[in-house]
Amino acid sequence: MLKKSSVMPTYARADISFKSGVGAKLYDVNDKEYIDFTSGIGVSSLGHANAALTSALKDQVDAILHTSNLYVIEPQELAAKKLAKLSGYDMVSFFGNSGAEANEGAIKIARKYGEQNGEAKRYKIITLEHSFHGRTITTVKATGQESMHNYFGPFPDGFVYASNIDEIESLVDDHTVAVMIELIQGEGGVQPIDKTKVQALARYLKSKDILLIVDEVQTGVYRTGEFLASNVYEIEPDIVTLAKGLGGGIPIGVVMTSKKEVMSAGDHGSTFGGNYLSSTAANTVMDTLNVYKDSGALDEHFIYFADQMDLFYKAHSDIFTQSVGFGLMRGLRVKDAQTLGSLIDAAREEGVMVLKAGRNTLRFLPPLTITKGEIDEGFKRLEIALGSL
Ligand SMILES: *Cc1c(COP(=O)(O)O)cnc(C)c1O
């Protein structure tokens, strides 16, 4: 089947294909059931076939899909207001279609800010090693992984990589305009950054008028327990980017900033960005998760997942070396990459989907609405998968 594919071979795809899902359960074309601990890499935040989301989308499809950003789009206006309210940040939002596009927007805002503020032209952006910021030419260069900088150059100038958060200050010079970080590195291996260090960095950057960009493409929209990981870290970034979980499966990316006046008409754009369909998806996801959070159910399920994962971790200290992450962005470090690969394959065979991150991390990004029954069943199947190795 895959050998005849006309799709460009940019992914090492597993030979498996799904036809439906409900909640945290997926069904493949042979009707085999899987527990989904991946939510399509943190996207299906409400699970599959969520009733509120499908009904809101169906109503929107019946009414209108697209008009372009040349006109006011009411659901987009509403989404921008909700983003400011739920984050607690007095920010304006620009809507695009992906995480990479959101980060491109963040970089453009920072560059224009650097052009207009300060004596020297400021354009340099410091990012961290093992970060991941996207696949466009600019965001791939912003990504602090040498292995991703092959073939595609020349790249835009001005990205500087710090080996860790402690090194950032020493890399600042007169041309530095921003620092861009993930608070928990996702693709890099579920690596949370120390909260006190981030708070100290935020204070330092503020004192130097250097912008703090937080890439919340993976951590955002309640994934870590609050609306943003920045809320958990109790910082006030200048720019925040969102994507993955915000649309519940409909493509969307957002860059938010408190620097409301930097961008003006003609500076940036997107044909599709924030159209009726994606804005309606975002509004429904935000409303649903906000209610879920306020009811206490989100925290209760996070704790339940953490407890089950912990039991699994402790029962297999011969294979796992560390438990990392928080909220529903979690990982277990596996003693070696080969065991991790075999475990992911065996898990799929047993009917539970899990992810790899970094070199040796078993990553869990389940739907935020996963039930206790689904969590139990998932770990039961993982247990069997481990036993079969
Ligand atoms: C996934 C991801 C991106 C890229 O998002 P796309 O929608 O694939 O472009 C950027 N930053 C982080 C932190 C991510 O996890």
PDBQT file of the ligand as one rigid body, heavy atoms in Angstrom, charges set to zero:
ROOT
HETATM    1  C1  LIG A 401       4.635  21.406  16.415  1.00  0.00    +0.000 C 
HETATM    2  C2  LIG A 401       5.404  22.593  16.841  1.00  0.00    +0.000 A 
HETATM    3  C3  LIG A 401       5.696  23.642  15.951  1.00  0.00    +0.000 A 
HETATM    4  C4  LIG A 401       5.345  23.590  14.494  1.00  0.00    +0.000 C 
HETATM    5  O1  LIG A 401       3.959  23.551  14.285  1.00  0.00    +0.000 OA
HETATM    6  P1  LIG A 401       3.371  23.203  12.829  1.00  0.00    +0.000 P 
HETATM    7  O2  LIG A 401       1.901  23.395  12.988  1.00  0.00    +0.000 OA
HETATM    8  O3  LIG A 401       3.757  21.799  12.527  1.00  0.00    +0.000 OA
HETATM    9  O4  LIG A 401       3.970  24.159  11.880  1.00  0.00    +0.000 OA
HETATM   10  C5  LIG A 401       6.357  24.746  16.449  1.00  0.00    +0.000 A 
HETATM   11  N1  LIG A 401       6.724  24.826  17.751  1.00  0.00    +0.000 NA
HETATM   12  C6  LIG A 401       6.460  23.844  18.619  1.00  0.00    +0.000 A 
HETATM   13  C7  LIG A 401       6.877  23.996  20.045  1.00  0.00    +0.000 C 
HETATM   14  C8  LIG A 401       5.811  22.678  18.205  1.00  0.00    +0.000 A 
HETATM   15  O5  LIG A 401       5.579  21.693  19.073  1.00  0.00    +0.000 OA
ENDROOT
TORSDOF 0
